[in-house]
Amino acid sequence: MTPTSPKPFQGFLIVTCWLAGFGTCLLFFQYMSHNCSSRPYIPYGVPHVTPSNKISNNSNPAPTTPPAAQPEKPILLLWVWPENYKWDFSDCKTFYNIDGCHLTDDRSLYNQADGVLIFHKAISWDLSNLPPSPRPSFQKWIWFHVESPTNTKRIPGLENLFNLTLGYRRDADISVRNLLTVSKTPNEEFEPPKKDKLVCWIVSNTNPSTGTGTRMKYYEELSKHVKVNVYGNMAGSRMKDEDYYPTLASCKFYLSFENSVHKDYITEKFNGPLTVGTVPIVLGPSRENYEQFAPGDSFIHVNDFPNASALAEYLLKLDKDDEAYRRYFDWRKHVSATRHLILWNQEFISYICHACEYMGIHREYKQAHNIYDWYFS
Protein backbone atom coordinates (compact mmCIF):
# COMPACT_ATOMS: atom_id res chain seq x y z
CA MET A 1 0.00 0.00 0.00
CA THR A 2 1.35 3.27 -1.00
CA PRO A 3 1.72 5.81 1.95
CA THR A 4 -0.36 9.09 1.86
CA SER A 5 1.60 12.06 0.44
CA PRO A 6 2.25 14.86 3.09
CA LYS A 7 2.30 17.77 0.62
CA PRO A 8 -1.48 18.52 0.50
CA PHE A 9 -1.61 18.58 4.34
CA GLN A 10 1.38 20.96 4.55
CA GLY A 11 -0.24 23.31 2.08
CA PHE A 12 -3.39 23.34 4.16
CA LEU A 13 -1.43 24.34 7.28
CA ILE A 14 0.38 27.16 5.47
CA VAL A 15 -2.87 28.68 4.19
CA THR A 16 -4.50 28.37 7.60
CA CYS A 17 -1.60 30.13 9.38
CA TRP A 18 -1.51 32.93 6.82
CA LEU A 19 -5.24 33.61 7.20
CA ALA A 20 -4.93 33.61 11.01
CA GLY A 21 -2.04 36.12 10.87
CA PHE A 22 -3.89 38.38 8.48
CA GLY A 23 -6.95 38.37 10.72
CA THR A 24 -4.86 39.27 13.76
CA CYS A 25 -3.24 42.24 11.96
CA LEU A 26 -6.63 43.45 10.78
CA LEU A 27 -8.01 43.42 14.34
CA PHE A 28 -4.90 45.28 15.63
CA PHE A 29 -5.21 48.07 13.05
CA GLN A 30 -8.90 48.53 13.81
CA TYR A 31 -8.10 48.86 17.54
CA MET A 32 -5.35 51.44 16.98
CA SER A 33 -7.47 53.43 14.55
CA HIS A 34 -10.28 53.69 17.12
CA ASN A 35 -7.97 54.90 19.92
CA CYS A 36 -6.02 57.41 17.83
CA SER A 37 -9.21 58.99 16.47
CA SER A 38 -10.49 59.56 20.01
CA ARG A 39 -7.29 61.31 21.33
CA PRO A 40 -6.00 64.71 20.14
CA TYR A 41 -2.54 65.13 18.70
CA ILE A 42 -0.12 66.30 21.38
CA PRO A 43 3.14 67.89 20.20
CA TYR A 44 6.32 66.82 21.93
CA GLY A 45 7.04 68.82 25.04
CA VAL A 46 3.44 69.95 25.65
CA PRO A 47 1.86 68.36 28.76
CA HIS A 48 -1.28 66.37 28.09
CA VAL A 49 -4.41 67.47 29.92
CA THR A 50 -6.47 64.53 31.13
CA PRO A 51 -9.85 64.72 32.86
CA SER A 52 -8.05 64.40 36.19
CA ASN A 53 -5.96 67.57 35.72
CA LYS A 54 -8.12 69.64 33.39
CA ILE A 55 -9.48 72.80 35.08
CA SER A 56 -13.04 73.71 34.37
CA ASN A 57 -13.91 77.34 33.67
CA ASN A 58 -16.43 77.13 36.48
CA SER A 59 -14.08 75.64 39.08
CA ASN A 60 -12.45 77.68 41.86
CA PRO A 61 -8.66 78.19 41.63
CA ALA A 62 -6.53 76.07 43.87
CA PRO A 63 -5.87 77.71 47.24
CA THR A 64 -2.50 79.51 47.52
CA THR A 65 -0.27 79.87 50.55
CA PRO A 66 -0.69 83.38 52.02
CA PRO A 67 2.48 85.52 52.00
CA ALA A 68 4.49 85.55 55.19
CA ALA A 69 3.57 88.40 57.48
CA GLN A 70 6.03 91.26 57.34
CA PRO A 71 7.66 92.27 60.64
CA GLU A 72 6.07 95.32 62.18
CA LYS A 73 8.06 98.51 61.71
CA PRO A 74 9.80 99.71 64.86
CA ILE A 75 8.55 102.98 66.33
CA LEU A 76 11.09 105.80 66.62
CA LEU A 77 9.88 108.65 68.79
CA LEU A 78 11.41 112.07 68.21
CA TRP A 79 11.21 113.49 71.73
CA VAL A 80 12.01 117.11 70.81
CA TRP A 81 12.25 118.77 67.40
CA PRO A 82 15.89 119.98 67.06
CA GLU A 83 15.93 123.79 67.16
CA ASN A 84 12.17 123.48 66.60
CA TYR A 85 12.86 122.86 62.89
CA LYS A 86 9.79 120.91 61.80
CA TRP A 87 9.31 119.00 58.54
CA ASP A 88 7.22 116.22 57.07
CA PHE A 89 8.37 112.73 58.11
CA SER A 90 7.64 111.55 54.56
CA ASP A 91 10.77 113.48 53.53
CA CYS A 92 12.79 110.45 54.65
CA LYS A 93 11.27 108.50 51.78
CA THR A 94 11.41 111.45 49.40
CA PHE A 95 15.05 112.41 49.89
CA TYR A 96 16.73 109.20 51.08
CA ASN A 97 14.35 106.36 50.18
CA ILE A 98 14.20 105.46 53.88
CA ASP A 99 11.00 103.91 55.19
CA GLY A 100 12.28 101.42 57.73
CA CYS A 101 10.49 102.66 60.84
CA HIS A 102 7.40 104.44 62.05
CA LEU A 103 8.74 107.92 62.78
CA THR A 104 6.61 110.00 65.13
CA ASP A 105 6.64 112.87 67.62
CA ASP A 106 3.54 111.59 69.45
CA ARG A 107 4.61 111.19 73.07
CA SER A 108 1.55 109.07 73.83
CA LEU A 109 3.40 106.26 72.02
CA TYR A 110 6.32 106.42 74.45
CA ASN A 111 5.61 103.04 76.10
CA GLN A 112 5.45 101.39 72.67
CA ALA A 113 8.44 103.15 71.11
CA ASP A 114 11.41 100.96 70.22
CA GLY A 115 13.67 104.00 70.23
CA VAL A 116 13.56 107.55 71.57
CA LEU A 117 15.64 110.19 69.82
CA ILE A 118 16.83 112.92 72.23
CA PHE A 119 18.55 116.07 70.97
CA HIS A 120 21.37 116.98 73.34
CA LYS A 121 21.10 120.76 73.02
CA ALA A 122 17.42 120.61 74.00
CA ILE A 123 18.00 118.80 77.32
CA SER A 124 17.36 120.91 80.42
CA TRP A 125 20.24 121.28 82.84
CA ASP A 126 18.16 119.57 85.57
CA LEU A 127 17.05 116.79 83.14
CA SER A 128 13.41 117.66 83.85
CA ASN A 129 12.39 117.40 80.19
CA LEU A 130 13.74 113.89 79.62
CA PRO A 131 11.30 111.01 78.98
CA PRO A 132 9.78 109.32 82.05
CA SER A 133 11.82 106.76 83.95
CA PRO A 134 12.17 103.84 84.27
CA ARG A 135 11.95 103.28 80.57
CA PRO A 136 10.68 100.02 79.03
CA SER A 137 13.43 97.39 78.99
CA PHE A 138 13.13 96.87 75.22
CA GLN A 139 13.55 100.58 74.46
CA LYS A 140 16.70 102.32 73.25
CA TRP A 141 17.53 105.95 73.95
CA ILE A 142 19.55 107.66 71.22
CA TRP A 143 21.87 110.57 72.06
CA PHE A 144 21.55 112.92 69.09
CA HIS A 145 24.39 115.44 68.90
CA VAL A 146 26.09 117.12 65.92
CA GLU A 147 28.33 119.73 67.57
CA SER A 148 32.06 119.37 68.18
CA PRO A 149 33.38 118.72 71.70
CA THR A 150 34.41 122.39 71.92
CA ASN A 151 30.75 123.41 71.60
CA THR A 152 29.23 120.67 73.78
CA LYS A 153 27.79 121.31 77.24
CA ARG A 154 28.59 118.49 79.63
CA ILE A 155 25.19 118.22 81.33
CA PRO A 156 25.51 116.23 84.59
CA GLY A 157 23.57 112.97 84.85
CA LEU A 158 23.56 111.98 81.17
CA GLU A 159 26.62 109.77 81.26
CA ASN A 160 24.98 106.33 81.36
CA LEU A 161 21.45 106.96 80.06
CA PHE A 162 21.91 106.30 76.35
CA ASN A 163 22.17 103.04 74.39
CA LEU A 164 23.08 104.58 71.03
CA THR A 165 24.90 107.65 69.70
CA LEU A 166 23.97 109.60 66.57
CA GLY A 167 26.21 112.20 64.98
CA TYR A 168 29.04 113.04 62.60
CA ARG A 169 31.78 110.88 64.11
CA ARG A 170 32.75 107.70 62.30
CA ASP A 171 32.74 105.73 65.54
CA ALA A 172 29.20 106.79 66.48
CA ASP A 173 26.65 103.96 66.51
CA ILE A 174 24.75 105.85 63.82
CA SER A 175 27.27 107.85 61.80
CA VAL A 176 25.79 110.30 59.29
CA ARG A 177 28.02 112.08 56.78
CA ASN A 178 27.99 113.60 53.30
CA LEU A 179 29.79 110.73 51.58
CA LEU A 180 31.14 110.68 48.04
CA THR A 181 30.15 107.83 45.75
CA VAL A 182 32.45 105.82 43.48
CA SER A 183 31.62 104.46 40.01
CA LYS A 184 33.54 101.97 37.86
CA THR A 185 32.07 103.52 34.75
CA PRO A 186 33.81 106.85 34.09
CA ASN A 187 31.66 109.92 34.62
CA GLU A 188 31.27 112.48 31.88
CA GLU A 189 34.19 114.86 31.70
CA PHE A 190 33.56 117.58 34.24
CA GLU A 191 33.61 121.19 33.17
CA PRO A 192 33.89 123.65 36.09
CA PRO A 193 31.33 126.47 35.94
CA LYS A 194 32.50 129.93 34.94
CA LYS A 195 34.09 131.83 37.80
CA ASP A 196 34.06 135.56 38.47
CA LYS A 197 35.55 135.47 41.97
CA LEU A 198 38.78 133.97 43.29
CA VAL A 199 38.12 133.24 46.99
CA CYS A 200 34.78 133.21 48.85
CA TRP A 201 33.56 132.57 52.38
CA ILE A 202 30.03 132.28 53.75
CA VAL A 203 30.17 132.74 57.52
CA SER A 204 27.77 133.65 60.28
CA ASN A 205 29.35 132.59 63.56
CA THR A 206 32.33 134.77 64.49
CA ASN A 207 32.08 134.39 68.28
CA PRO A 208 35.54 133.47 69.63
CA SER A 209 33.97 131.69 72.63
CA THR A 210 32.63 128.99 70.29
CA GLY A 211 36.09 128.12 69.02
CA THR A 212 36.05 130.34 65.93
CA GLY A 213 39.14 132.28 66.97
CA THR A 214 41.52 130.08 64.97
CA ARG A 215 39.68 130.45 61.68
CA MET A 216 39.09 134.19 62.17
CA LYS A 217 42.80 134.78 62.72
CA TYR A 218 43.68 132.81 59.60
CA TYR A 219 41.10 134.69 57.53
CA GLU A 220 42.37 138.05 58.73
CA GLU A 221 45.93 137.13 57.75
CA LEU A 222 44.93 135.63 54.39
CA SER A 223 42.80 138.65 53.44
CA LYS A 224 45.92 140.84 53.67
CA HIS A 225 47.35 139.07 50.62
CA VAL A 226 44.32 138.07 48.52
CA LYS A 227 40.77 139.35 48.25
CA VAL A 228 38.18 137.20 50.04
CA ASN A 229 34.51 137.75 49.13
CA VAL A 230 32.57 137.35 52.39
CA TYR A 231 28.84 136.53 52.68
CA GLY A 232 26.45 135.83 55.55
CA ASN A 233 26.00 137.55 58.89
CA MET A 234 29.63 138.58 58.93
CA ALA A 235 28.88 140.61 55.80
CA GLY A 236 25.81 142.17 57.40
CA SER A 237 22.94 139.91 56.27
CA ARG A 238 21.99 136.25 56.10
CA MET A 239 22.34 134.68 52.66
CA LYS A 240 19.14 133.45 51.04
CA ASP A 241 18.94 129.67 50.79
CA GLU A 242 18.48 129.74 47.03
CA ASP A 243 21.69 131.76 46.62
CA TYR A 244 23.91 129.27 48.44
CA TYR A 245 24.94 126.90 45.62
CA PRO A 246 25.10 129.57 42.84
CA THR A 247 27.39 131.69 45.02
CA LEU A 248 29.69 128.73 45.75
CA ALA A 249 29.85 127.83 42.05
CA SER A 250 30.92 131.36 41.09
CA CYS A 251 34.16 131.11 43.12
CA LYS A 252 37.38 129.32 42.22
CA PHE A 253 38.16 128.62 45.88
CA TYR A 254 36.05 128.47 49.02
CA LEU A 255 37.18 128.76 52.65
CA SER A 256 35.84 125.55 54.21
CA PHE A 257 36.93 126.64 57.68
CA GLU A 258 35.45 124.68 60.61
CA ASN A 259 34.61 126.57 63.80
CA SER A 260 36.75 124.17 65.84
CA VAL A 261 39.32 121.48 65.15
CA HIS A 262 38.39 117.92 66.09
CA LYS A 263 38.75 114.50 64.51
CA ASP A 264 36.01 113.76 61.95
CA TYR A 265 34.48 117.22 62.43
CA ILE A 266 34.18 117.91 58.71
CA THR A 267 30.82 119.48 57.94
CA GLU A 268 28.72 120.62 54.98
CA LYS A 269 31.21 123.50 54.61
CA PHE A 270 33.41 120.92 52.84
CA ASN A 271 30.67 119.12 50.92
CA GLY A 272 29.07 122.22 49.38
CA PRO A 273 31.99 123.40 47.20
CA LEU A 274 32.83 119.83 46.16
CA THR A 275 29.37 119.41 44.67
CA VAL A 276 29.40 122.53 42.51
CA GLY A 277 32.95 122.49 41.08
CA THR A 278 34.76 124.77 43.51
CA VAL A 279 38.01 123.86 45.27
CA PRO A 280 37.66 123.84 49.10
CA ILE A 281 40.46 125.33 51.20
CA VAL A 282 40.12 123.45 54.46
CA LEU A 283 40.95 124.38 58.03
CA GLY A 284 40.02 121.61 60.44
CA PRO A 285 41.46 118.21 61.35
CA SER A 286 44.53 116.76 59.65
CA ARG A 287 44.89 116.20 55.92
CA GLU A 288 44.91 112.47 56.65
CA ASN A 289 41.49 112.77 58.28
CA TYR A 290 40.08 114.67 55.29
CA GLU A 291 41.46 112.07 52.91
CA GLN A 292 39.38 109.43 54.71
CA PHE A 293 36.34 111.15 53.19
CA ALA A 294 37.55 112.68 49.90
CA PRO A 295 40.41 112.31 47.37
CA GLY A 296 43.54 114.16 48.42
CA ASP A 297 43.67 116.12 45.16
CA SER A 298 40.15 117.51 45.57
CA PHE A 299 41.03 120.15 48.19
CA ILE A 300 43.77 122.40 49.55
CA HIS A 301 44.72 122.14 53.25
CA VAL A 302 46.06 125.21 55.05
CA ASN A 303 48.59 122.92 56.78
CA ASP A 304 50.26 122.37 53.41
CA PHE A 305 51.67 125.91 53.64
CA PRO A 306 53.91 127.54 56.23
CA ASN A 307 51.60 130.54 56.57
CA ALA A 308 48.65 132.39 55.03
CA SER A 309 50.93 134.47 52.83
CA ALA A 310 52.32 131.36 51.13
CA LEU A 311 48.80 130.03 50.58
CA ALA A 312 47.72 133.33 49.01
CA GLU A 313 50.72 133.25 46.67
CA TYR A 314 49.76 129.72 45.56
CA LEU A 315 46.13 130.71 44.91
CA LEU A 316 47.18 133.68 42.77
CA LYS A 317 49.45 131.37 40.79
CA LEU A 318 46.64 128.86 40.16
CA ASP A 319 44.39 131.71 39.05
CA LYS A 320 46.72 132.21 36.08
CA ASP A 321 47.29 128.51 35.32
CA ASP A 322 44.08 126.91 34.03
CA GLU A 323 45.68 123.51 33.47
CA ALA A 324 46.96 123.28 37.05
CA TYR A 325 43.63 124.49 38.42
CA ARG A 326 41.65 121.93 36.43
CA ARG A 327 43.71 119.10 37.92
CA TYR A 328 41.78 119.66 41.13
CA PHE A 329 38.79 118.10 39.35
CA ASP A 330 40.47 114.95 38.00
CA TRP A 331 38.87 112.98 40.86
CA ARG A 332 35.46 113.50 39.27
CA LYS A 333 36.21 110.87 36.63
CA HIS A 334 35.15 108.10 39.03
CA VAL A 335 33.83 109.93 42.10
CA SER A 336 30.67 112.00 42.58
CA ALA A 337 29.50 114.40 45.29
CA THR A 338 25.83 114.86 46.20
CA ARG A 339 24.38 118.18 47.32
CA HIS A 340 23.10 118.36 50.87
CA LEU A 341 19.78 119.92 51.87
CA ILE A 342 20.02 123.66 52.52
CA LEU A 343 16.59 125.02 53.51
CA TRP A 344 16.48 126.54 56.99
CA ASN A 345 14.41 123.69 58.49
CA GLN A 346 16.29 120.84 56.77
CA GLU A 347 19.49 120.85 58.81
CA PHE A 348 18.67 117.73 60.83
CA ILE A 349 16.59 115.68 58.37
CA SER A 350 19.45 113.43 57.25
CA TYR A 351 20.38 112.50 60.84
CA ILE A 352 16.84 111.63 61.89
CA CYS A 353 16.09 109.66 58.72
CA HIS A 354 19.23 107.56 59.07
CA ALA A 355 18.38 106.88 62.72
CA CYS A 356 15.07 105.53 61.41
CA GLU A 357 16.94 103.34 58.91
CA TYR A 358 19.19 102.00 61.70
CA MET A 359 16.22 101.11 63.91
CA GLY A 360 14.63 99.20 61.04
CA ILE A 361 17.73 97.06 60.59
CA HIS A 362 19.17 96.64 64.09
CA ARG A 363 16.88 94.99 66.63
CA GLU A 364 19.61 93.58 68.88
CA TYR A 365 20.19 94.51 72.51
CA LYS A 366 22.46 97.49 73.09
CA GLN A 367 23.94 98.34 76.47
CA ALA A 368 23.93 101.92 77.76
CA HIS A 369 27.43 103.35 78.04
CA ASN A 370 29.15 106.50 79.23
CA ILE A 371 28.77 108.97 76.35
CA TYR A 372 31.14 111.52 77.88
CA ASP A 373 34.01 109.05 78.23
CA TRP A 374 33.57 108.33 74.54
CA TYR A 375 32.87 111.83 73.21
CA PHE A 376 35.49 113.81 75.07
CA SER A 377 38.27 111.24 74.84
C-alpha positions as a printed Julia matrix, in Angstrom:
377×3 Matrix{Float64}:
   0.0     0.0    0.0
   1.35    3.27  -1.0
   1.72    5.81   1.95
  -0.36    9.09   1.86
   1.6    12.06   0.44
   2.25   14.86   3.09
   2.3    17.77   0.62
  -1.48   18.52   0.5
  -1.61   18.58   4.34
   1.38   20.96   4.55
  -0.24   23.31   2.08
  -3.39   23.34   4.16
  -1.43   24.34   7.28
   0.38   27.16   5.47
  -2.87   28.68   4.19
  -4.5    28.37   7.6
  -1.6    30.13   9.38
  -1.51   32.93   6.82
  -5.24   33.61   7.2
  -4.93   33.61  11.01
  -2.04   36.12  10.87
  -3.89   38.38   8.48
  -6.95   38.37  10.72
  -4.86   39.27  13.76
  -3.24   42.24  11.96
  -6.63   43.45  10.78
  -8.01   43.42  14.34
  -4.9    45.28  15.63
  -5.21   48.07  13.05
  -8.9    48.53  13.81
  -8.1    48.86  17.54
  -5.35   51.44  16.98
  -7.47   53.43  14.55
 -10.28   53.69  17.12
  -7.97   54.9   19.92
  -6.02   57.41  17.83
  -9.21   58.99  16.47
 -10.49   59.56  20.01
  -7.29   61.31  21.33
  -6.0    64.71  20.14
  -2.54   65.13  18.7
  -0.12   66.3   21.38
   3.14   67.89  20.2
   6.32   66.82  21.93
   7.04   68.82  25.04
   3.44   69.95  25.65
   1.86   68.36  28.76
  -1.28   66.37  28.09
  -4.41   67.47  29.92
  -6.47   64.53  31.13
  -9.85   64.72  32.86
  -8.05   64.4   36.19
  -5.96   67.57  35.72
  -8.12   69.64  33.39
  -9.48   72.8   35.08
 -13.04   73.71  34.37
 -13.91   77.34  33.67
 -16.43   77.13  36.48
 -14.08   75.64  39.08
 -12.45   77.68  41.86
  -8.66   78.19  41.63
  -6.53   76.07  43.87
  -5.87   77.71  47.24
  -2.5    79.51  47.52
  -0.27   79.87  50.55
  -0.69   83.38  52.02
   2.48   85.52  52.0
   4.49   85.55  55.19
   3.57   88.4   57.48
   6.03   91.26  57.34
   7.66   92.27  60.64
   6.07   95.32  62.18
   8.06   98.51  61.71
   9.8    99.71  64.86
   8.55  102.98  66.33
  11.09  105.8   66.62
   9.88  108.65  68.79
  11.41  112.07  68.21
  11.21  113.49  71.73
  12.01  117.11  70.81
  12.25  118.77  67.4
  15.89  119.98  67.06
  15.93  123.79  67.16
  12.17  123.48  66.6
  12.86  122.86  62.89
   9.79  120.91  61.8
   9.31  119.0   58.54
   7.22  116.22  57.07
   8.37  112.73  58.11
   7.64  111.55  54.56
  10.77  113.48  53.53
  12.79  110.45  54.65
  11.27  108.5   51.78
  11.41  111.45  49.4
  15.05  112.41  49.89
  16.73  109.2   51.08
  14.35  106.36  50.18
  14.2   105.46  53.88
  11.0   103.91  55.19
  12.28  101.42  57.73
  10.49  102.66  60.84
   7.4   104.44  62.05
   8.74  107.92  62.78
   6.61  110.0   65.13
   6.64  112.87  67.62
   3.54  111.59  69.45
   4.61  111.19  73.07
   1.55  109.07  73.83
   3.4   106.26  72.02
   6.32  106.42  74.45
   5.61  103.04  76.1
   5.45  101.39  72.67
   8.44  103.15  71.11
  11.41  100.96  70.22
  13.67  104.0   70.23
  13.56  107.55  71.57
  15.64  110.19  69.82
  16.83  112.92  72.23
  18.55  116.07  70.97
  21.37  116.98  73.34
  21.1   120.76  73.02
  17.42  120.61  74.0
  18.0   118.8   77.32
  17.36  120.91  80.42
  20.24  121.28  82.84
  18.16  119.57  85.57
  17.05  116.79  83.14
  13.41  117.66  83.85
  12.39  117.4   80.19
  13.74  113.89  79.62
  11.3   111.01  78.98
   9.78  109.32  82.05
  11.82  106.76  83.95
  12.17  103.84  84.27
  11.95  103.28  80.57
  10.68  100.02  79.03
  13.43   97.39  78.99
  13.13   96.87  75.22
  13.55  100.58  74.46
  16.7   102.32  73.25
  17.53  105.95  73.95
  19.55  107.66  71.22
  21.87  110.57  72.06
  21.55  112.92  69.09
  24.39  115.44  68.9
  26.09  117.12  65.92
  28.33  119.73  67.57
  32.06  119.37  68.18
  33.38  118.72  71.7
  34.41  122.39  71.92
  30.75  123.41  71.6
  29.23  120.67  73.78
  27.79  121.31  77.24
  28.59  118.49  79.63
  25.19  118.22  81.33
  25.51  116.23  84.59
  23.57  112.97  84.85
  23.56  111.98  81.17
  26.62  109.77  81.26
  24.98  106.33  81.36
  21.45  106.96  80.06
  21.91  106.3   76.35
  22.17  103.04  74.39
  23.08  104.58  71.03
  24.9   107.65  69.7
  23.97  109.6   66.57
  26.21  112.2   64.98
  29.04  113.04  62.6
  31.78  110.88  64.11
  32.75  107.7   62.3
  32.74  105.73  65.54
  29.2   106.79  66.48
  26.65  103.96  66.51
  24.75  105.85  63.82
  27.27  107.85  61.8
  25.79  110.3   59.29
  28.02  112.08  56.78
  27.99  113.6   53.3
  29.79  110.73  51.58
  31.14  110.68  48.04
  30.15  107.83  45.75
  32.45  105.82  43.48
  31.62  104.46  40.01
  33.54  101.97  37.86
  32.07  103.52  34.75
  33.81  106.85  34.09
  31.66  109.92  34.62
  31.27  112.48  31.88
  34.19  114.86  31.7
  33.56  117.58  34.24
  33.61  121.19  33.17
  33.89  123.65  36.09
  31.33  126.47  35.94
  32.5   129.93  34.94
  34.09  131.83  37.8
  34.06  135.56  38.47
  35.55  135.47  41.97
  38.78  133.97  43.29
  38.12  133.24  46.99
  34.78  133.21  48.85
  33.56  132.57  52.38
  30.03  132.28  53.75
  30.17  132.74  57.52
  27.77  133.65  60.28
  29.35  132.59  63.56
  32.33  134.77  64.49
  32.08  134.39  68.28
  35.54  133.47  69.63
  33.97  131.69  72.63
  32.63  128.99  70.29
  36.09  128.12  69.02
  36.05  130.34  65.93
  39.14  132.28  66.97
  41.52  130.08  64.97
  39.68  130.45  61.68
  39.09  134.19  62.17
  42.8   134.78  62.72
  43.68  132.81  59.6
  41.1   134.69  57.53
  42.37  138.05  58.73
  45.93  137.13  57.75
  44.93  135.63  54.39
  42.8   138.65  53.44
  45.92  140.84  53.67
  47.35  139.07  50.62
  44.32  138.07  48.52
  40.77  139.35  48.25
  38.18  137.2   50.04
  34.51  137.75  49.13
  32.57  137.35  52.39
  28.84  136.53  52.68
  26.45  135.83  55.55
  26.0   137.55  58.89
  29.63  138.58  58.93
  28.88  140.61  55.8
  25.81  142.17  57.4
  22.94  139.91  56.27
  21.99  136.25  56.1
  22.34  134.68  52.66
  19.14  133.45  51.04
  18.94  129.67  50.79
  18.48  129.74  47.03
  21.69  131.76  46.62
  23.91  129.27  48.44
  24.94  126.9   45.62
  25.1   129.57  42.84
  27.39  131.69  45.02
  29.69  128.73  45.75
  29.85  127.83  42.05
  30.92  131.36  41.09
  34.16  131.11  43.12
  37.38  129.32  42.22
  38.16  128.62  45.88
  36.05  128.47  49.02
  37.18  128.76  52.65
  35.84  125.55  54.21
  36.93  126.64  57.68
  35.45  124.68  60.61
  34.61  126.57  63.8
  36.75  124.17  65.84
  39.32  121.48  65.15
  38.39  117.92  66.09
  38.75  114.5   64.51
  36.01  113.76  61.95
  34.48  117.22  62.43
  34.18  117.91  58.71
  30.82  119.48  57.94
  28.72  120.62  54.98
  31.21  123.5   54.61
  33.41  120.92  52.84
  30.67  119.12  50.92
  29.07  122.22  49.38
  31.99  123.4   47.2
  32.83  119.83  46.16
  29.37  119.41  44.67
  29.4   122.53  42.51
  32.95  122.49  41.08
  34.76  124.77  43.51
  38.01  123.86  45.27
  37.66  123.84  49.1
  40.46  125.33  51.2
  40.12  123.45  54.46
  40.95  124.38  58.03
  40.02  121.61  60.44
  41.46  118.21  61.35
  44.53  116.76  59.65
  44.89  116.2   55.92
  44.91  112.47  56.65
  41.49  112.77  58.28
  40.08  114.67  55.29
  41.46  112.07  52.91
  39.38  109.43  54.71
  36.34  111.15  53.19
  37.55  112.68  49.9
  40.41  112.31  47.37
  43.54  114.16  48.42
  43.67  116.12  45.16
  40.15  117.51  45.57
  41.03  120.15  48.19
  43.77  122.4   49.55
  44.72  122.14  53.25
  46.06  125.21  55.05
  48.59  122.92  56.78
  50.26  122.37  53.41
  51.67  125.91  53.64
  53.91  127.54  56.23
  51.6   130.54  56.57
  48.65  132.39  55.03
  50.93  134.47  52.83
  52.32  131.36  51.13
  48.8   130.03  50.58
  47.72  133.33  49.01
  50.72  133.25  46.67
  49.76  129.72  45.56
  46.13  130.71  44.91
  47.18  133.68  42.77
  49.45  131.37  40.79
  46.64  128.86  40.16
  44.39  131.71  39.05
  46.72  132.21  36.08
  47.29  128.51  35.32
  44.08  126.91  34.03
  45.68  123.51  33.47
  46.96  123.28  37.05
  43.63  124.49  38.42
  41.65  121.93  36.43
  43.71  119.1   37.92
  41.78  119.66  41.13
  38.79  118.1   39.35
  40.47  114.95  38.0
  38.87  112.98  40.86
  35.46  113.5   39.27
  36.21  110.87  36.63
  35.15  108.1   39.03
  33.83  109.93  42.1
  30.67  112.0   42.58
  29.5   114.4   45.29
  25.83  114.86  46.2
  24.38  118.18  47.32
  23.1   118.36  50.87
  19.78  119.92  51.87
  20.02  123.66  52.52
  16.59  125.02  53.51
  16.48  126.54  56.99
  14.41  123.69  58.49
  16.29  120.84  56.77
  19.49  120.85  58.81
  18.67  117.73  60.83
  16.59  115.68  58.37
  19.45  113.43  57.25
  20.38  112.5   60.84
  16.84  111.63  61.89
  16.09  109.66  58.72
  19.23  107.56  59.07
  18.38  106.88  62.72
  15.07  105.53  61.41
  16.94  103.34  58.91
  19.19  102.0   61.7
  16.22  101.11  63.91
  14.63   99.2   61.04
  17.73   97.06  60.59
  19.17   96.64  64.09
  16.88   94.99  66.63
  19.61   93.58  68.88
  20.19   94.51  72.51
  22.46   97.49  73.09
  23.94   98.34  76.47
  23.93  101.92  77.76
  27.43  103.35  78.04
  29.15  106.5   79.23
  28.77  108.97  76.35
  31.14  111.52  77.88
  34.01  109.05  78.23
  33.57  108.33  74.54
  32.87  111.83  73.21
  35.49  113.81  75.07
  38.27  111.24  74.84
